[in-house]
Amino acid sequence: MGRIFVVDWSHRKLWQQQLEQHFRLRHEIYVVERKWQALARPIEIEMDAFDTENAIYLLALDNAGDVIGGSRLVPTTQPHLLGDVFPQLANGAPPRAPDIYEWTRFFISNPHRTADRSARLAGEVLCGLLEASLRLGVRKISVVCEAFWPDRLRALGWQVEVLGESMQREDGEIVGALIEVSQVALEGTRRFYGVEGVVLHPSGVPPLFPARNGHEA
């Protein structure tokens, strides 16, 4: 059974503990590790203008129910990063449609990363992104990402279109891209990472996990 959970505004109260972990992990990764100081806040959580009731979160949980990876989808019919902050990356015409969502805040926690190869958990989160998009009827995904990501995703079998010129920032070169959501991309990602079967959990309700003292939480 999959360990990637889809969490949206309608059942956020059931996921308060995991969502708090999610935002704290984002702070640890983007503010502390990657030094994105523009995201720094007085508290050790990372939230931005697009963490609204429109956001859909993909949470990867370990066997104890703790968040170890995640990502975010936002409909492009609502405010989003490419459309409202970096439209120049799409030559001033970022794609907007009900079946186009923006993908941001992809991460896995440090203990699950590998130095010499692509981490399996990263593959599970990517598979979860595609499975969730197919389930939601999302046809394409837009993204603002580091300039190396389009080629990395193409190596998995993804169809990726770079929408404009790149931009150099203090933390690296970024581009705007548009990704085709397809079963072909999903199967290619599963093969590359050795992921078998569906990674999305069928329920939107947090399951009971064994507590660390051996009793159910």
Protein Blocks (a to p, Z undefined) as FASTA:
>chain_A
ZZbdcddfklmmmmmmmmmmmmmmmmmmmmmmnopaklpcfbdcdddfklcfkbccdddd
dfkopafbdcddddfkbccfklmmmmmlnnopacddfkbccdehiacdfklpcfkbccfk
lmmmmmmmmmmmmmnopabdcddddfklmmmmmmnopacddfbdcdddfkbccddddddd
dfklmmmmmmmnopgcjfbdfbfbdcddddfkopaZZ
